[in-house]
């Protein structure tokens, strides 16, 4: 068991997640890295989500649940979770959605990279994309790259869900609750600007696309992304103007795919087909999780 003194605080928004949250929480308990705690913000669930979390808390005090009186949306839940993490005595902050889960070495791989690279502020790993039957259908994220710097507010070069960042870089930034979609990329874009980051080749995060994806959400996210870019307009006028136009063009392209009944193909193209080794590693992690008590 890893005994590093570096503590990781994990944010987990949850809403009516009774079907999946046990698996998400178990994937934290079976981590090879044990120095973590998890803030679960229940966003006004009407099912057994809170009851399930409280059962975990009885035997594991690394979990903490914060209950919202009514459903306010994921942006509000993330903002509240972040505020608790910032008050926490932790070094790094990570994310885990209630319908997703981690590979056993996810936290260890990222903390180790931070320790070896003290000048890096943000590290992200690759994601396995699965369907509603928990079958791997793709892998998302870049392969190993040299340490890079996010010089201008462009496309965020990493998935939000699989990212870990130093608590010290957050400052006054938080999740923008005026954005119905895309608060995650907007937040990362702001904390990344001017900072060094690293993308690692290891797959560490499992993204349940079957639960999370729909056309309207994908379509509207481009308009909220354009709104996010507009925050940087005064500093990067020409560049941001082009980025905003590009987001509108992406929305138009997605609508065309939808009209032509090719929406699912467009979504699938966001990921690459997993190779045999990636499939075997996923099956090994899923078997380990399914057998974990």
C-alpha positions as CSV (number, residue, x, y, z in Angstrom):
1,X,0.0,0.0,0.0
2,X,1.4,3.4,-1.0
3,X,2.2,5.6,2.1
4,X,3.0,8.8,0.3
5,X,2.2,11.9,2.4
6,X,0.7,13.6,-0.7
7,X,-3.1,13.7,-0.2
8,X,-5.6,13.7,-3.1
9,X,-9.1,15.1,-2.7
10,X,-11.6,13.8,-5.2
11,X,-14.7,15.7,-6.3
12,X,-17.8,13.6,-7.1
13,X,-21.1,15.2,-8.1
14,X,-24.0,12.8,-7.9
15,X,-27.6,12.9,-8.9
16,X,-29.9,9.9,-8.9
17,X,-26.9,7.6,-9.3
18,X,-28.1,4.6,-7.3
19,X,-27.3,2.3,-10.2
20,X,-23.7,3.2,-10.6
21,X,-22.3,5.0,-7.5
22,X,-21.3,1.9,-5.6
23,X,-19.0,0.9,-8.4
24,X,-17.5,4.4,-8.5
25,X,-16.8,4.4,-4.7
26,X,-15.4,0.9,-4.8
27,X,-13.0,1.9,-7.5
28,X,-11.5,4.4,-5.0
29,X,-11.3,1.9,-2.3
30,X,-9.3,-0.5,-4.4
31,X,-6.8,2.1,-5.5
32,X,-3.1,1.1,-5.0
33,X,-2.7,4.7,-3.6
34,X,-4.5,5.0,-0.3
35,X,-3.9,8.6,0.7
36,X,-7.1,10.2,-0.7
37,X,-10.5,11.4,0.4
38,X,-13.6,12.0,-1.6
39,X,-16.2,14.7,-1.4
40,X,-19.5,13.5,-2.7
41,X,-22.0,16.3,-3.4
42,X,-25.5,14.9,-3.7
43,X,-27.4,17.2,-6.1
44,X,-30.9,16.7,-4.6
45,X,-31.3,13.0,-5.5
46,X,-34.7,11.4,-5.1
47,X,-33.4,7.8,-5.2
48,X,-31.2,5.8,-2.9
49,X,-27.9,7.6,-3.8
50,X,-27.4,9.2,-0.4
51,X,-28.3,5.9,1.5
52,X,-25.7,4.0,-0.5
53,X,-23.0,6.6,0.2
54,X,-23.8,6.6,3.9
55,X,-23.3,2.9,4.0
56,X,-19.8,3.3,2.6
57,X,-19.1,6.1,5.1
58,X,-19.8,3.8,8.0
59,X,-16.8,1.7,7.1
60,X,-14.6,4.2,5.4
61,X,-14.2,7.8,6.8
62,X,-12.3,8.9,3.6
63,X,-15.8,9.5,2.1
64,X,-17.8,12.6,3.0
65,X,-21.3,13.4,1.6
66,X,-22.7,16.9,1.2
67,X,-26.4,17.1,0.5
68,X,-28.0,19.8,-1.6
69,X,-31.7,20.4,-0.8
70,X,-32.8,20.4,-4.4
71,X,-31.4,19.6,-7.8
72,X,-29.3,22.5,-9.1
73,X,-27.3,20.9,-11.8
74,X,-23.8,19.5,-12.1
75,X,-22.1,22.9,-12.3
76,X,-23.4,23.9,-8.8
77,X,-22.5,20.4,-7.5
78,X,-18.9,20.7,-8.8
79,X,-18.5,24.2,-7.5
80,X,-19.6,23.1,-4.0
81,X,-17.3,20.0,-4.1
82,X,-14.4,22.2,-5.2
83,X,-15.0,24.6,-2.3
84,X,-14.8,21.6,0.1
85,X,-11.6,20.4,-1.5
86,X,-10.0,23.8,-1.2
87,X,-10.7,23.8,2.5
88,X,-9.2,20.3,2.7
89,X,-5.6,19.6,3.7
90,X,-4.7,18.1,0.3
91,X,-2.0,18.6,-2.3
92,X,-3.9,17.6,-5.4
93,X,-7.5,17.6,-6.6
94,X,-9.1,15.0,-9.0
95,X,-12.5,14.3,-10.4
96,X,-14.7,11.2,-10.6
97,X,-18.3,11.2,-11.8
98,X,-20.7,8.9,-10.1
99,X,-21.3,6.9,-13.2
100,X,-17.6,6.4,-14.0
101,X,-14.7,4.5,-12.3
102,X,-11.0,4.4,-11.9
103,X,-8.4,1.7,-12.9
104,X,-6.5,0.5,-9.8
105,X,-3.4,2.6,-10.4
106,X,-5.0,5.8,-11.6
107,X,-4.1,7.9,-8.5
108,X,-0.7,6.4,-8.0
109,X,0.4,7.0,-11.6
110,X,-0.6,10.6,-11.5
111,X,0.8,11.4,-8.0
112,X,4.1,9.7,-9.0
113,X,4.4,11.9,-12.1
114,X,3.7,15.0,-9.9
115,X,6.5,14.1,-7.5
116,X,9.0,13.5,-10.3
117,X,8.0,16.7,-12.1
118,X,7.6,19.5,-9.5
119,X,7.2,22.1,-12.2
120,X,4.1,20.6,-13.7
121,X,0.7,21.8,-12.4
122,X,-1.8,19.6,-14.3
123,X,-1.6,15.9,-15.3
124,X,-4.2,13.9,-17.2
125,X,-4.4,10.2,-18.3
126,X,-6.3,8.5,-21.0
127,X,-9.9,7.3,-20.7
128,X,-11.6,4.0,-21.6
129,X,-15.0,4.7,-23.1
130,X,-17.7,2.1,-22.4
131,X,-21.3,1.6,-23.3
132,X,-24.2,0.9,-20.9
133,X,-23.3,-2.7,-20.7
134,X,-19.8,-1.8,-19.5
135,X,-18.1,-3.0,-22.7
136,X,-15.1,-1.0,-23.9
137,X,-15.9,0.7,-27.2
138,X,-13.1,3.2,-27.4
139,X,-10.0,5.0,-25.9
140,X,-9.8,8.7,-25.6
141,X,-6.9,11.0,-24.9
142,X,-3.5,11.7,-26.3
143,X,-0.5,9.5,-25.8
144,X,2.7,10.4,-24.0
145,X,4.0,13.8,-24.9
146,X,6.7,16.1,-23.7
147,X,5.8,18.6,-20.9
148,X,3.8,21.4,-22.6
149,X,2.6,24.8,-21.6
150,X,-0.9,26.1,-22.3
151,X,0.0,29.5,-23.7
152,X,-3.4,30.6,-25.0
153,X,-7.0,29.7,-24.3
154,X,-7.5,27.1,-27.0
155,X,-9.1,23.7,-27.0
156,X,-8.4,22.0,-23.7
157,X,-5.9,19.3,-24.6
158,X,-7.2,16.7,-22.0
159,X,-10.4,15.3,-20.7
160,X,-11.7,17.0,-17.5
161,X,-12.7,13.8,-15.9
162,X,-9.3,12.1,-15.9
163,X,-7.3,15.1,-14.9
164,X,-5.6,15.9,-11.6
165,X,-4.2,19.3,-10.7
166,X,-2.3,21.0,-7.9
167,X,-4.7,22.6,-5.3
168,X,-2.3,25.6,-5.2
169,X,-3.2,26.7,-8.8
170,X,-6.9,27.2,-8.4
171,X,-6.8,30.6,-6.9
172,X,-10.2,32.4,-7.2
173,X,-11.3,30.2,-10.1
174,X,-14.3,28.0,-9.7
175,X,-17.0,26.3,-11.9
176,X,-19.2,28.8,-13.8
177,X,-22.8,28.0,-13.0
178,X,-24.1,30.3,-15.7
179,X,-22.9,27.6,-18.2
180,X,-25.4,24.8,-18.4
181,X,-22.9,22.6,-20.2
182,X,-19.1,22.8,-20.6
183,X,-18.4,24.1,-17.1
184,X,-15.7,21.5,-16.8
185,X,-13.7,22.6,-19.9
186,X,-14.2,26.2,-19.0
187,X,-12.7,25.7,-15.6
188,X,-9.8,23.7,-16.9
189,X,-9.1,26.3,-19.6
190,X,-8.8,29.1,-16.9
191,X,-6.6,27.2,-14.5
192,X,-4.4,25.8,-17.3
193,X,-3.6,29.2,-18.9
194,X,0.1,29.8,-18.7
195,X,0.8,26.5,-16.8
196,X,2.7,23.4,-17.6
197,X,0.9,20.1,-18.1
198,X,1.6,16.5,-19.0
199,X,-0.6,13.9,-20.7
200,X,0.4,10.3,-19.9
201,X,-0.2,7.2,-21.9
202,X,-1.8,5.1,-19.2
203,X,-5.5,4.5,-19.3
204,X,-6.8,5.2,-15.8
205,X,-10.4,6.5,-16.1
206,X,-13.5,4.7,-17.3
207,X,-16.1,7.0,-18.9
208,X,-19.6,5.6,-19.2
209,X,-20.6,7.3,-22.4
210,X,-23.9,5.5,-22.5
211,X,-25.1,7.3,-19.4
212,X,-23.6,10.7,-20.2
213,X,-24.1,11.4,-23.8
214,X,-27.1,12.8,-25.8
215,X,-27.5,14.9,-28.9
216,X,-29.0,18.0,-27.3
217,X,-26.2,18.1,-24.6
218,X,-23.5,17.8,-27.3
219,X,-25.1,20.3,-29.6
220,X,-25.6,23.0,-26.9
221,X,-22.2,22.5,-25.4
222,X,-20.6,24.2,-28.5
223,X,-22.6,27.4,-27.8
224,X,-21.6,27.4,-24.1
225,X,-18.0,26.7,-25.2
226,X,-18.2,29.9,-27.3
227,X,-19.4,31.8,-24.2
228,X,-16.5,30.4,-22.3
229,X,-14.0,31.6,-24.9
230,X,-15.5,35.1,-24.8
231,X,-14.1,35.5,-21.3
232,X,-10.6,35.9,-22.9
233,X,-11.7,38.3,-25.7
234,X,-10.0,41.4,-24.4
235,X,-6.6,39.7,-24.2
236,X,-6.8,37.6,-27.3
237,X,-9.2,39.4,-29.6
238,X,-8.4,37.9,-33.1
239,X,-7.7,34.4,-31.7
240,X,-10.8,34.2,-29.6
241,X,-13.0,35.5,-32.5
242,X,-11.8,32.6,-34.6
243,X,-12.4,30.1,-31.8
244,X,-16.0,31.4,-31.3
245,X,-16.7,31.0,-35.0
246,X,-15.2,27.6,-35.0
247,X,-17.5,26.5,-32.1
248,X,-20.6,27.6,-34.1
249,X,-19.3,25.7,-37.2
250,X,-18.9,22.6,-35.0
251,X,-22.5,22.9,-33.8
252,X,-23.7,23.2,-37.4
253,X,-21.7,20.1,-38.4
254,X,-23.1,18.1,-35.5
255,X,-26.6,19.1,-36.4
256,X,-26.0,18.0,-40.0
257,X,-24.8,14.6,-38.7
258,X,-27.9,14.3,-36.6
259,X,-30.2,15.1,-39.5
260,X,-28.4,12.6,-41.7
261,X,-28.7,10.0,-38.9
262,X,-25.0,9.9,-38.4
263,X,-24.8,11.3,-34.9
264,X,-23.7,8.1,-33.2
265,X,-20.9,7.8,-35.8
266,X,-19.8,11.3,-35.0
267,X,-19.6,10.6,-31.3
268,X,-17.8,7.3,-31.9
269,X,-15.1,9.2,-33.9
270,X,-14.1,11.1,-30.8
271,X,-12.4,8.0,-29.6
272,X,-10.1,5.5,-31.2
273,X,-10.8,1.8,-31.4
274,X,-9.1,0.0,-28.5
275,X,-6.3,-2.4,-29.4
276,X,-6.1,-5.9,-27.9
277,X,-3.8,-4.9,-25.1
278,X,-6.1,-2.0,-24.1
279,X,-9.1,-4.4,-24.1
280,X,-7.3,-7.0,-21.9
281,X,-6.2,-4.3,-19.4
282,X,-9.8,-3.0,-19.3
283,X,-11.2,-6.5,-18.7
284,X,-8.6,-7.1,-16.0
285,X,-9.5,-3.9,-14.2
286,X,-13.3,-4.6,-14.5
287,X,-12.8,-8.1,-13.1
288,X,-10.8,-6.8,-10.2
289,X,-13.5,-4.2,-9.5
290,X,-16.4,-6.6,-9.8
291,X,-14.6,-9.0,-7.3
292,X,-13.7,-6.2,-4.8
293,X,-15.4,-6.4,-1.5
